Amino acid sequence: MVNLIEPIVEGLGYECVGIDYNPHPKHGCLRIYIDSENGILVEDCSKVSHQISGVLDVEDPIQGNYQLEFLLPERTDLFLK
């Protein structure tokens, strides 16, 4: 999953700090942690989301439904990447 997502995020000028996938049959969650030198705004998350969603729809690496979230890497207690 990292090999699929990281190049897209970095190609848009952001850092892909980590990816966390929490599978669940009805409501899985894919969290992508992004950052940049200038910080992250809602517009940045929207821009990355649009690109990532398109690739995930085509490549279909996750079976079933899931929620896509973008977060700032503020929590250091998570295992990232």
N, C-alpha and C positions, 0 to 999 in steps of 0.2 A: 504494500500500500504506500509506503514511504517513497518508493521509486516512481510511483505514479503521481503522487501529490506534490512532493518537494520541488521538482523542476518547474511546475506551474507557478507555485507560490514565489519561488526565486526569480522566475522569468518576469513576474509582475513587479519586481523590485522590493519584495519583502523577504524576511527571514522565516523559514519554517522551523520553529523551535521544537515542535513535537506533534505527534499524532496519537490519539487515544481512541480505540474502538471498543465499545461496550456492547457486545451482541445480546440481543433479546428477540425472541420470535415475533413479538408484536410491536415493540418500540425500542429498537437498537439506537445507539447514538455514536456518531463519528465526530470527534472533537479535533479541530485543527488549531494549534497554537501558533499565532503569527506575531511578528514584531517588526519594527523598523527603527532607524535612528531618529526619525521625526515623531515616533509614537504611532498609534493606530486609532483611526476614527471609524465611525460607523460606515462611512463611504468606502473605506479601505476593505472592511469586511464584506461589504456588498460586492465590490469589484472582484475579490478573490472567490467569493461564493459563486458568482455567476460562471466564472471559468471552471472551477472545480466541479460544480454541478453538471455542466455539460460533458466533461470528461467522464465523470462517474456514470452518467446516463449511458454513454456509449460503451465504455469498458465493462460496466456492470460487475465490479469486483465483490460486491456485497449482496448476498441473497436476502430477499425480503425487504420489509420497510425499515427505514432508519431516519433519524433526525440528524441534520448536518449543523454543527455549531462551530463558531469561530471565537476563540478566547485569547486573552492576553496571557503571557507566561508569568503570572504573578505568584502562582502557588508552586513552591519548590518541593513540596512533598509528593508530587506526582512523578511517575516514571515517564519521561518523555523520550520519544524515538526509541 
